[in-house]
Amino acid sequence: MRQGILEKYRYFLPITDQTPSLTLYEGETPLLRAEKLSEELGADLYLKWEGANPTGSFKDRGMVLAIAKAKEDGSEAVMCASTGNTSASAAAYAAKLGMKCYVVVPHQHIALGKMSQAVMYGAEVLSIQGNFDQALAMVREITDQYPITLVNSVNPYRIEGQKTAAFEVCQQLGEAPDILAIPVGNAGNISAYWKGFVEFKEKGHSHKLPRMWGFEAEGAAAIVRGEPVLQPETVATAIRIGNPASWKTAVQAAEESNGAIDSVTDEEILAAYSKLARLEGIFCEPASAASVAGVIKMRALGNLDKGARVVCVLTGNGLKDPNAALAHVEVKPKVIPCDKQAILDVIKREEGL
Ligand code: F0G
C-alpha cells in the first residue's frame, strides 16, 4: 500500500497532530538498474526515477510538506518563483488543500508541459520578462511583506521533504551508494539529499555516506565559476539559474562528502538525454540528464572507479518538455501516404527484406 511521504516518513519529518494529512502519493519512486550504461561505464549504475512522482518531478516530496505546514500555520496563499517544476507541484498541492497559489516564471523559458500543469491546477501564473533569479528575489521580498507563504526551497520544509529521497535510495539498495550524482540548479536538492544521507546514517539505518557529485549546466555554472552568472543560458531550462539560493549548503555537501560540483555542456546533457531514452527506456527532461552526463564526464576524466556503485537522480519527466525532445533529436516522424504498401516499404528497407 502506498502511503505518501508524510505518512511513510512521519518520524523523520516535523509533523504534528495538527499537520493536515496531505498526499498525492508522492515518493516511493523506482530505482532502476541501468544495465547498458553500467556496462559502458564499467560501473554499477542506478537511476532514481523521480519523474514518476505525481506531478512528474522530485519537487512533490518537498512541496507536500511545505504546503501542509503552510496550511497548519494558518496560511491561505502560497507563492514561488520557478523554472517550471516547482510551480507545477505547488499548484497541485495548493489545489488539493484549497489554497491560492501564485507562481512567477521566466517568460518563454519554461517548458510547455510545466506551464500547462500550473494553469490546469488553477495557479495564478505570472510570466515575467526576466529570469528565475530575478523572480526569486522579488517573491522573497513580497512574501516577507505580505501574508503569503514562500514555497521555494529556501523554505526549510521543502528540504525536509526532499531528503526522503535519500532514505529511499538507501532502502532500495540496502545501503548508501558510493556516489550520488545529481543536477544542480538552485541547489536545494543536493543539499536535501546530503542531509538525508547524514540523518539516515546517524539514526543507524545505513552505515556509510556517498560522495556527492553535483552538476550544473555550463552556461549557468555559478558555483563552478565561483560567482553568480548574470545571464544564465542552457537548453536545460529547469536549471537555468545563475545565483543558486542554496549555494553554501551545496558546496558543503560536496566538501563534506569528498565529492565535487562540476558542470556539463548542453551537448553533453543532450547526449545523455537521448542515451537514457534509447538505452534504458527512460524519458527524462534535459536538466535531469545532467546527472548522467556528469558521470560520463567523470569517467572520461578518470575519476570513476571501476565497479563503483553510482545512483543518478533523474529529477523530472521528459513529457514536461516535448519541444526539447523534438528539437534536439535528429530523427523526425516520417510523413507517408495512408497506404499499407507505404508502411511496408519502410519496414522492408529497415529490415533489409
Ligand atoms: N532538475 C529539475 C527537473 C528541476 O526542475 C530542478 C529545479 C533541478 C533539477 C535542480 O534542483 O534547484 O534543487 O538544484 N527546478 C526548480 C523549479 C528551480 O523552479 O522547478 P535544485
Residues whose N, C-alpha, C, O or C-beta is under 5 A from the ligand:
A	BS01	F0G	A81 S82 T83 G84 N85 T86 S87 P183 V184 G185 N186 A187 G188 N189 I190 A238 A287 S288 T315 G316
